[in-house]
Amino acid sequence: MQTGSCLCGAVAFTIDGELSPPSACHCGQCRKQSGHYWSSTVTHQDNLSFTASDTLRWFRASDIARRGFCSDCGSFLFWQHNDEDTISISMGAFDTPTGLNLARHIFVADKGDYYDITDDLPQRAQ
C-alpha cells in the first residue's frame, strides 16, 4: 500500500493495488500546470481511496481528460482520461520510499527548450 498527499495535506490518499512504472510527461499542459515536466504513475481508479479530499478540485484543460488539484495549496495531483478506468497520480505526491523508478519520457516533441533529457530512458514524441 502506498500513501500520499498534496503539499498542505488537505488532499490525502492511499493506493491499494499495482502501480505502473512512472513516466515523465513533457507536454505543454503538464509543464504549465506543474512548472516543469510531470512524472506520474497509473493505477486502476478502484485502487485509489481518499483519507481527505475536501479541497480536491478538477480542471478540464481539454475535452479528453481532467486534472485533479488541491484548491488550498495548488498541488497538481491527478490526471484522468474521460474514457478510461485508470488514473495517473503525481509521483511527487507519494510518501517515500515508493520503490518505483522512472521508465520513460512522453510528449518529448513538446518539451521545454530550457532543458535536455540526458538519461538513457526511452523517449516517445507523443
DSSP file with accessible surface (Angstrom, degrees, kcal/mol):
  #  RESIDUE AA STRUCTURE BP1 BP2  ACC     N-H-->O    O-->H-N    N-H-->O    O-->H-N    TCO  KAPPA ALPHA  PHI   PSI    X-CA   Y-CA   Z-CA
    1    1 A M              0   0  153      0, 0.0     2,-0.3     0, 0.0    15,-0.2   0.000 360.0 360.0 360.0 137.1    0.0    0.0    0.0
    2    2 A Q  E     -A   15   0A  40     13,-2.2    13,-2.8    15,-0.1     2,-0.3  -0.868 360.0-161.8-112.2 149.2    1.2    3.5   -0.9
    3    3 A T  E     +A   14   0A  58     -2,-0.3    92,-3.0    11,-0.2     2,-0.3  -0.896  16.6 154.8-126.8 158.6    0.2    6.8    0.7
    4    4 A G  E     -AB  13  94A   3      9,-2.0     9,-2.6    -2,-0.3     2,-0.3  -0.981  12.9-174.1-168.4 175.1    0.4   10.4   -0.4
    5    5 A S  E     -A   12   0A  37     88,-2.3     7,-0.2    -2,-0.3     2,-0.1  -0.977  33.0 -88.1-164.8 172.8   -0.9   13.9   -0.2
    6    6 A C        -     0   0    5      5,-2.3     3,-0.4    -2,-0.3    63,-0.0  -0.238  57.9 -88.5 -79.2 179.4   -0.8   17.4   -1.5
    7    7 A L  S    S+     0   0  150      1,-0.2    -1,-0.1     2,-0.1    67,-0.0   0.886 128.1  37.8 -60.9 -40.9    1.6   19.9    0.0
    8    8 A C  S    S-     0   0   68      1,-0.0    -1,-0.2     3,-0.0     0, 0.0   0.592 107.1-121.9 -90.6 -10.7   -0.8   21.1    2.7
    9    9 A G  S    S+     0   0   35     -3,-0.4    -2,-0.1     2,-0.2    -5,-0.0   0.440  78.5 120.2  87.3   0.1   -2.3   17.7    3.4
   10   10 A A  S    S+     0   0   26      1,-0.2    45,-0.5    43,-0.1     2,-0.5   0.735  76.8  47.0 -71.7 -21.8   -5.8   18.7    2.7
   11   11 A V  S    S+     0   0    0     42,-0.2    -5,-2.3    44,-0.1     2,-0.3  -0.988  76.5 165.1-117.1 117.9   -6.0   16.0    0.0
   12   12 A A  E     +AC   5  52A  17     40,-2.3    39,-2.0    -2,-0.5    40,-1.6  -0.983   7.1 175.5-134.8 147.2   -4.6   12.7    1.1
   13   13 A F  E     -AC   4  50A   2     -9,-2.6    -9,-2.0    -2,-0.3     2,-0.3  -0.934  21.3-144.4-146.7 164.9   -4.9    9.3   -0.4
   14   14 A T  E     -AC   3  49A  23     35,-2.7    35,-2.3    -2,-0.3     2,-0.5  -0.965  10.6-150.7-129.7 149.7   -3.9    5.6   -0.3
   15   15 A I  E     -AC   2  48A   0    -13,-2.8   -13,-2.2    -2,-0.3     2,-0.6  -0.989  10.9-177.6-119.9 121.1   -3.3    3.2   -3.2
   16   16 A D        +     0   0  106     31,-2.3     2,-0.3    -2,-0.5    -2,-0.0  -0.812  59.4  38.8-118.4  84.2   -4.0   -0.4   -2.6
   17   17 A G  S    S-     0   0   40     -2,-0.6   -15,-0.1    26,-0.0     2,-0.1  -0.937  96.6 -33.8 161.0-177.8   -3.0   -2.1   -5.8
   18   18 A E        -     0   0  174     -2,-0.3     2,-0.4   -17,-0.0    26,-0.4  -0.342  44.6-157.2 -71.2 144.6   -0.5   -2.2   -8.6
   19   19 A L        -     0   0   23     24,-0.1    24,-0.2    -2,-0.1    -1,-0.0  -0.965  17.7-124.6-118.8 139.9    1.2    1.0   -9.9
   20   20 A S        -     0   0   37     22,-2.3     3,-0.1    -2,-0.4    22,-0.0  -0.368  41.4 -85.0 -74.5 159.8    2.7    1.2  -13.4
   21   21 A P        -     0   0   68      0, 0.0    -1,-0.1     0, 0.0    81,-0.1  -0.450  62.5-101.1 -60.7 135.2    6.4    2.2  -13.9
   22   22 A P        -     0   0    4      0, 0.0    81,-3.2     0, 0.0    82,-0.9  -0.248  33.3-154.5 -66.0 149.7    6.3    6.1  -13.9
   23   23 A S  E     -De  40 104B  19     17,-2.5    17,-2.3    80,-0.2     2,-0.6  -0.880  12.5-135.1-115.6 153.1    6.5    8.3  -17.0
   24   24 A A  E     -De  39 105B   0     80,-2.4    82,-2.9    -2,-0.3     2,-0.5  -0.948  21.7-154.3-107.4 115.9    7.8   11.8  -17.3
   25   25 A C  E     -De  38 106B  11     13,-3.4    13,-2.3    -2,-0.6    82,-0.2  -0.821  17.0-179.4 -96.8 125.6    5.4   13.9  -19.4
   26   26 A H        +     0   0    0     80,-2.5    81,-0.1    -2,-0.5    -1,-0.1   0.184  35.0 133.6-106.2  13.8    6.8   16.9  -21.2
   27   27 A C     >  -     0   0   16     79,-0.1     4,-2.4    11,-0.1     5,-0.2  -0.207  68.1-112.5 -65.4 158.5    3.6   18.1  -22.9
   28   28 A G  H  > S+     0   0   23      1,-0.2     4,-2.5     2,-0.2     5,-0.2   0.859 114.5  53.4 -61.2 -38.1    2.8   21.8  -22.7
   29   29 A Q  H  > S+     0   0   81      2,-0.2     4,-2.5     1,-0.2     5,-0.2   0.936 111.2  44.9 -66.0 -44.7   -0.2   21.4  -20.4
   30   30 A C  H  > S+     0   0    4      2,-0.2     4,-2.8     1,-0.2     6,-0.4   0.913 113.7  50.8 -64.8 -40.8    1.8   19.4  -17.8
   31   31 A R  H  X S+     0   0   61     -4,-2.4     4,-2.2     1,-0.2    -2,-0.2   0.934 112.8  45.6 -63.1 -43.0    4.6   21.8  -18.0
   32   32 A K  H  < S+     0   0  185     -4,-2.5    -2,-0.2    -5,-0.2    -1,-0.2   0.906 117.6  43.0 -67.9 -39.5    2.3   24.8  -17.5
   33   33 A Q  H  < S+     0   0   61     -4,-2.5    -2,-0.2    -5,-0.2    -1,-0.2   0.888 125.7  31.4 -75.7 -34.9    0.4   23.2  -14.6
   34   34 A S  H  < S-     0   0   48     -4,-2.8    -2,-0.2     2,-0.4    -3,-0.2   0.671 102.5-119.6 -97.1 -19.8    3.4   21.7  -12.8
   35   35 A G  S  < S+     0   0   60     -4,-2.2     2,-0.2    -5,-0.3    -4,-0.2   0.355  91.1  16.2  94.7  -5.8    6.0   24.3  -13.6
   36   36 A H  S    S-     0   0   68     -6,-0.4    -2,-0.4    -5,-0.1    -1,-0.3  -0.790 117.2 -37.1-163.9-154.5    8.3   21.7  -15.3
   37   37 A Y        -     0   0   81     -2,-0.2     2,-0.5    -3,-0.1   -11,-0.2  -0.460  61.2-127.4 -79.3 162.8    7.6   18.2  -16.7
   38   38 A W  E     -D   25   0B  15    -13,-2.3   -13,-3.4    -2,-0.1     2,-0.5  -0.940  14.6-157.2-117.8 126.0    5.3   16.0  -14.7
   39   39 A S  E     +D   24   0B  33     -2,-0.5    52,-2.8   -15,-0.3    53,-0.5  -0.871  25.0 161.7-103.1 131.7    6.1   12.5  -13.5
   40   40 A S  E     -DF  23  90B  13    -17,-2.3   -17,-2.5    -2,-0.5     2,-0.3  -0.967  29.8-144.7-146.8 161.7    3.3   10.1  -12.8
   41   41 A T  E     - F   0  89B   0     48,-2.0    48,-2.9    -2,-0.3     2,-0.4  -0.804  22.5-131.6-118.3 164.0    2.3    6.5  -12.3
   42   42 A V  E     + F   0  88B  48     -2,-0.3   -22,-2.3    46,-0.2     2,-0.3  -0.938  27.1 164.1-122.5 142.3   -1.0    4.9  -13.3
   43   43 A T  E     - F   0  87B   5     44,-2.0    44,-2.6    -2,-0.4     2,-0.2  -0.947  47.5 -83.6-144.4 165.5   -3.4    2.6  -11.4
   44   44 A H  E >   - F   0  86B  61    -26,-0.4     3,-2.2    -2,-0.3     4,-0.4  -0.509  41.8-123.5 -68.0 138.7   -6.9    1.4  -11.7
   45   45 A Q  G >  S+     0   0   77     40,-2.8     3,-1.3     1,-0.3    -1,-0.1   0.799 109.5  64.5 -59.5 -26.5   -9.2    4.0  -10.2
   46   46 A D  G 3  S+     0   0  127     39,-0.4    -1,-0.3     1,-0.2    40,-0.1   0.684  93.5  62.6 -70.1 -16.3  -10.7    1.5   -7.8
   47   47 A N  G <  S+     0   0   43     -3,-2.2   -31,-2.3   -29,-0.1     2,-0.5   0.609  89.8  85.0 -80.4 -13.0   -7.3    1.2   -6.1
   48   48 A L  E <   +C   15   0A  25     -3,-1.3     2,-0.3    -4,-0.4   -33,-0.2  -0.785  52.7 169.0 -95.7 128.0   -7.4    4.8   -5.1
   49   49 A S  E     -C   14   0A  58    -35,-2.3   -35,-2.7    -2,-0.5     2,-0.4  -0.981  24.9-131.0-134.7 152.4   -9.1    5.9   -1.9
   50   50 A F  E     -C   13   0A  75     -2,-0.3   -37,-0.3   -37,-0.2     3,-0.2  -0.842  20.7-179.0-107.0 136.0   -9.1    9.2   -0.1
   51   51 A T  E    S+     0   0A 103    -39,-2.0     2,-0.3    -2,-0.4   -38,-0.2   0.545  90.4  12.6 -99.1 -15.8   -8.5    9.9    3.6
   52   52 A A  E     +C   12   0A  35    -40,-1.6   -40,-2.3     1,-0.0    -1,-0.4  -0.923  64.9 146.3-155.5 135.1   -9.0   13.6    2.9
   53   53 A S    >   +     0   0   52     -2,-0.3     3,-1.7   -42,-0.2   -42,-0.2   0.283  30.1 119.6-155.3  15.3  -10.5   15.3   -0.2
   54   54 A D  T 3  S+     0   0  143    -44,-0.5   -43,-0.1     1,-0.3   -44,-0.0   0.808  87.5  40.9 -59.1 -30.8  -12.5   18.4    0.8
   55   55 A T  T 3  S+     0   0   14    -45,-0.5    16,-3.0     2,-0.1     2,-0.4   0.331  83.4 124.0-101.7   7.8  -10.2   20.6   -1.3
   56   56 A L  E <   +G   70   0B  22     -3,-1.7     2,-0.3    14,-0.2    14,-0.2  -0.556  36.9 176.2 -70.6 124.8   -9.9   18.3   -4.3
   57   57 A R  E     -G   69   0B 117     12,-2.9    12,-2.6    -2,-0.4     2,-0.4  -0.922  20.6-138.0-128.0 157.2  -11.0   20.1   -7.4
   58   58 A W  E     -G   68   0B  82     -2,-0.3     2,-0.4    10,-0.2    10,-0.2  -0.935  12.7-167.8-121.1 138.5  -11.0   19.1  -11.1
   59   59 A F  E     -G   67   0B 109      8,-2.5     8,-2.8    -2,-0.4     2,-0.8  -0.983  14.3-145.0-125.2 135.0  -10.0   21.2  -14.1
   60   60 A R        +     0   0  138     -2,-0.4     6,-0.2     6,-0.2     3,-0.1  -0.867  22.9 169.4-101.8 103.4  -10.6   20.3  -17.7
   61   61 A A  S    S+     0   0   35     -2,-0.8     2,-0.3     4,-0.2    -1,-0.2   0.568  74.3  10.6 -85.5 -11.7   -7.7   21.5  -19.8
   62   62 A S  S    S-     0   0   35      3,-0.7     3,-0.4    -3,-0.1    -1,-0.1  -0.929  82.6-101.8-152.6 175.3   -9.0   19.6  -22.8
   63   63 A D  S    S+     0   0  152     -2,-0.3     3,-0.1     1,-0.2    -3,-0.0   0.593 113.4  55.1 -78.8 -11.0  -12.1   17.6  -23.9
   64   64 A I  S    S+     0   0   91      1,-0.1    18,-3.1    17,-0.1    19,-0.4   0.606 111.2  13.6-102.4 -11.7  -10.4   14.2  -23.2
   65   65 A A  E     - H   0  81B   2     -3,-0.4    -3,-0.7    16,-0.3     2,-0.3  -0.966  56.4-132.9-156.6 168.2   -9.3   14.4  -19.6
   66   66 A R  E     - H   0  80B  74     14,-2.4    14,-2.7    -2,-0.3     2,-0.4  -0.921  15.0-142.5-127.9 155.9   -9.5   16.2  -16.3
   67   67 A R  E     -GH  59  79B   7     -8,-2.8    -8,-2.5    -2,-0.3     2,-0.4  -0.976  12.9-146.4-121.9 127.8   -6.7   17.2  -13.9
   68   68 A G  E     +GH  58  78B   0     10,-2.0     9,-2.6    -2,-0.4    10,-1.9  -0.785  26.7 159.9 -98.8 137.0   -7.1   17.0  -10.1
   69   69 A F  E     -GH  57  76B  54    -12,-2.6   -12,-2.9    -2,-0.4     2,-0.5  -0.951  43.7 -99.5-147.6 163.5   -5.5   19.5   -7.7
   70   70 A C  E  >  -G   56   0B   0      5,-1.9     4,-1.7    -2,-0.3   -14,-0.2  -0.782  22.9-152.9 -86.4 125.8   -5.8   20.9   -4.2
   71   71 A S  T  4 S+     0   0   52    -16,-3.0    -1,-0.1    -2,-0.5   -15,-0.1   0.645  91.7  51.0 -76.0 -12.1   -7.7   24.2   -4.2
   72   72 A D  T  4 S+     0   0  117    -17,-0.2    -1,-0.2     3,-0.1   -16,-0.0   0.934 127.8  13.7 -86.5 -56.1   -5.8   25.3   -1.0
   73   73 A C  T  4 S-     0   0   44      2,-0.1    -2,-0.2     0, 0.0    -1,-0.0   0.606  95.4-124.8-100.1 -12.1   -2.1   24.7   -1.8
   74   74 A G     <  +     0   0   50     -4,-1.7    -3,-0.1     1,-0.2     2,-0.1   0.483  46.7 164.5  86.4   2.5   -2.4   24.2   -5.6
   75   75 A S        -     0   0   29     -6,-0.1    -5,-1.9     1,-0.1     2,-0.7  -0.332  35.9-135.8 -59.4 129.4   -0.7   20.9   -5.8
   76   76 A F  E     +H   69   0B  17     -7,-0.2    -7,-0.2     1,-0.2    -1,-0.1  -0.799  40.1 157.6 -86.7 113.7   -1.3   19.1   -9.2
   77   77 A L  E     +     0   0B   3     -9,-2.6    13,-2.7    -2,-0.7     2,-0.3   0.769  44.8  30.4-112.9 -37.4   -2.1   15.5   -8.1
   78   78 A F  E     -HI  68  89B   0    -10,-1.9   -10,-2.0    11,-0.2     2,-0.4  -0.935  41.5-168.4-136.5 153.1   -4.1   13.6  -10.7
   79   79 A W  E     -HI  67  88B  60      9,-1.9     9,-3.1    -2,-0.3     2,-0.4  -0.989  17.4-178.2-137.0 128.4   -4.8   13.2  -14.4
   80   80 A Q  E     -H   66   0B  16    -14,-2.7   -14,-2.4    -2,-0.4     2,-0.2  -0.971  21.4-136.9-137.8 122.7   -7.8   11.1  -15.6
   81   81 A H  E >   -H   65   0B  38     -2,-0.4     3,-1.2     5,-0.3   -16,-0.3  -0.493  21.3-128.4 -71.2 141.5   -8.9   10.3  -19.2
   82   82 A N  T 3  S+     0   0   68    -18,-3.1   -17,-0.1     1,-0.2    -1,-0.1   0.837 104.2  41.4 -58.4 -38.6  -12.6   10.5  -19.7
   83   83 A D  T 3  S+     0   0  141    -19,-0.4     2,-0.3     2,-0.0    -1,-0.2   0.171 102.2  79.8-103.1  17.7  -12.9    7.1  -21.3
   84   84 A E    <   -     0   0  100     -3,-1.2     0, 0.0     2,-0.2     0, 0.0  -0.899  65.8-141.8-125.8 155.4  -10.6    5.0  -19.1
   85   85 A D  S    S+     0   0   83     -2,-0.3   -40,-2.8     2,-0.0   -39,-0.4   0.048  77.9  88.1-102.3  25.6  -11.0    3.4  -15.6
   86   86 A T  E     -F   44   0B  36    -42,-0.3     2,-0.3    -5,-0.1    -5,-0.3  -0.740  60.3-152.8-114.0 167.2   -7.4    4.3  -14.7
   87   87 A I  E     -F   43   0B   5    -44,-2.6   -44,-2.0    -2,-0.3     2,-0.4  -0.998  11.3-135.3-142.7 138.0   -6.0    7.4  -13.0
   88   88 A S  E     -FI  42  79B  15     -9,-3.1    -9,-1.9    -2,-0.3     2,-0.4  -0.799  22.4-161.3 -91.2 138.6   -2.5    9.0  -13.2
   89   89 A I  E     -FI  41  78B   0    -48,-2.9   -48,-2.0    -2,-0.4   -11,-0.2  -0.971  24.5-107.9-126.3 133.5   -1.0   10.1   -9.9
   90   90 A S  E >   -F   40   0B  15    -13,-2.7     3,-1.2    -2,-0.4     4,-0.5  -0.333  17.2-145.5 -59.8 128.0    1.8   12.5   -9.4
   91   91 A M  G >  S+     0   0   31    -52,-2.8     3,-1.1     1,-0.3    -1,-0.2   0.847  99.1  62.4 -63.2 -31.6    5.0   10.8   -8.2
   92   92 A G  G 3  S+     0   0   73    -53,-0.5    -1,-0.3     1,-0.2   -87,-0.1   0.687  95.5  60.5 -68.6 -16.7    5.8   13.9   -6.2
   93   93 A A  G <  S+     0   0    8     -3,-1.2   -88,-2.3   -16,-0.1    -1,-0.2   0.667  85.0  98.3 -84.2 -16.5    2.6   13.4   -4.1
   94   94 A F  B <  S-B    4   0A  12     -3,-1.1   -90,-0.3    -4,-0.5     2,-0.2  -0.434  77.1-120.1 -75.2 144.6    3.7   10.0   -2.8
   95   95 A D        -     0   0   80    -92,-3.0   -92,-0.2    -2,-0.1    -1,-0.1  -0.569  55.6 -76.2 -72.3 145.3    5.3    9.4    0.6
   96   96 A T  S    S+     0   0  124     -2,-0.2     2,-0.1     2,-0.1    -1,-0.0  -0.658 103.5  46.7 -99.8 155.3    8.7    7.9    0.2
   97   97 A P        +     0   0  122      0, 0.0    -2,-0.1     0, 0.0    -1,-0.1   0.521  57.4 167.5 -82.5 149.6   10.1    5.4   -0.4
   98   98 A T        -     0   0   29      2,-0.2     3,-0.1    -2,-0.1    -2,-0.1   0.702  35.9-139.7 -94.9 -27.9    7.9    4.4   -3.4
   99   99 A G        +     0   0   74      1,-0.3     2,-0.3     0, 0.0    -3,-0.0   0.564  63.6 120.8  76.6   7.2   10.1    1.6   -4.8
  100  100 A L        -     0   0   43    -79,-0.0     2,-0.4   -80,-0.0    -1,-0.3  -0.742  47.1-158.0-105.5 154.2    9.4    2.9   -8.3
  101  101 A N        -     0   0  137     -2,-0.3     0, 0.0    -3,-0.1     0, 0.0  -0.990  32.3 -97.8-131.2 140.6   11.8    4.1  -11.0
  102  102 A L        -     0   0   54     -2,-0.4   -79,-0.2     1,-0.1     3,-0.1  -0.276  38.2-178.4 -55.1 134.3   11.2    6.3  -13.9
  103  103 A A        -     0   0   29    -81,-3.2     2,-0.3     1,-0.3   -80,-0.2   0.670  52.8  -5.9-112.0 -25.4   10.6    4.2  -17.0
  104  104 A R  E     -e   23   0B  68    -82,-0.9   -80,-2.4    17,-0.2     2,-0.4  -0.991  53.1-121.0-165.1 163.3   10.1    6.6  -20.0
  105  105 A H  E     -ej  24 123B   4     17,-2.6    19,-2.4    -2,-0.3     2,-0.3  -0.951  30.6-166.6-113.4 135.5    9.7   10.1  -21.3
  106  106 A I  E     +e   25   0B  27    -82,-2.9   -80,-2.5    -2,-0.4    19,-0.1  -0.872  63.3  19.3-123.9 156.5    6.5   11.0  -23.2
  107  107 A F    >   +     0   0   65     19,-0.8     3,-1.6    17,-0.3    18,-0.2   0.835  68.2 156.0  55.5  40.4    5.5   14.0  -25.4
  108  108 A V  G >   +     0   0   24     16,-2.2     3,-1.3     1,-0.3    17,-0.2   0.739  61.8  71.5 -69.4 -18.7    9.2   14.9  -25.8
  109  109 A A  G 3  S+     0   0   66     16,-1.3    -1,-0.3    15,-0.3    17,-0.1   0.768 102.9  44.3 -64.7 -22.1    8.3   16.8  -29.0
  110  110 A D  G <  S+     0   0   68     -3,-1.6    -1,-0.3    15,-0.3    -2,-0.2   0.355  86.4 132.7-100.4   3.3    6.7   19.4  -26.7
  111  111 A K    <   -     0   0   56     -3,-1.3   -84,-0.1    -4,-0.2   -83,-0.1  -0.084  65.2 -93.1 -60.3 156.7    9.4   19.6  -24.1
  112  112 A G    >   -     0   0    5      1,-0.1     3,-0.8   -85,-0.1    -1,-0.1  -0.309  23.1-132.0 -66.0 152.4   10.7   22.9  -23.0
  113  113 A D  T 3  S+     0   0  156      1,-0.2    -1,-0.1    -3,-0.1    -2,-0.1   0.507  96.6  74.6 -84.1  -1.5   13.7   24.4  -24.7
  114  114 A Y  T 3  S+     0   0  127      2,-0.0     2,-0.3     0, 0.0    -1,-0.2   0.404  97.5  40.0 -94.3   1.7   15.4   25.2  -21.4
  115  115 A Y    <   -     0   0   29     -3,-0.8     2,-0.3     2,-0.0     0, 0.0  -0.975  65.8-138.2-146.6 161.4   16.4   21.7  -20.5
  116  116 A D        -     0   0  130     -2,-0.3     2,-0.7    -5,-0.0    -3,-0.0  -0.883  19.7-127.7-116.4 150.3   17.8   18.5  -22.1
  117  117 A I        +     0   0   30     -2,-0.3   -12,-0.0     1,-0.1    -2,-0.0  -0.896  35.5 169.6 -95.0 112.5   16.8   14.9  -21.4
  118  118 A T        +     0   0  125     -2,-0.7    -1,-0.1     2,-0.0     2,-0.1   0.387  39.4  93.4-112.7   2.4   20.1   13.3  -20.6
  119  119 A D  S    S-     0   0   63      1,-0.1    -2,-0.0     3,-0.0     0, 0.0  -0.345  79.1-117.1 -87.8 177.0   19.2    9.8  -19.3
  120  120 A D        +     0   0  170     -2,-0.1     3,-0.1     2,-0.0    -1,-0.1   0.203  68.5 127.7 -99.2  16.5   19.0    6.7  -21.5
  121  121 A L  S    S-     0   0   50      1,-0.1   -17,-0.2   -17,-0.0   -18,-0.1  -0.370  71.1 -88.0 -72.0 153.3   15.3    6.0  -20.9
  122  122 A P        -     0   0   83      0, 0.0   -17,-2.6     0, 0.0     2,-0.4  -0.263  42.3-151.9 -59.6 146.6   13.0    5.5  -23.9
  123  123 A Q  B     -j  105   0B 100    -19,-0.2     2,-0.4    -3,-0.1   -17,-0.2  -0.988   7.7-163.3-125.8 131.1   11.5    8.7  -25.4
  124  124 A R        -     0   0  136    -19,-2.4   -16,-2.2    -2,-0.4   -17,-0.3  -0.952  17.5-144.8-112.8 133.1    8.2    9.0  -27.2
  125  125 A A              0   0   57     -2,-0.4   -16,-1.3   -18,-0.2   -15,-0.3   0.869 360.0 360.0 -61.2 -39.1    7.5   12.0  -29.3
  126  126 A Q              0   0  121    -19,-0.2   -19,-0.8   -18,-0.1   -18,-0.2  -0.657 360.0 360.0-113.1 360.0    3.8   11.8  -28.3
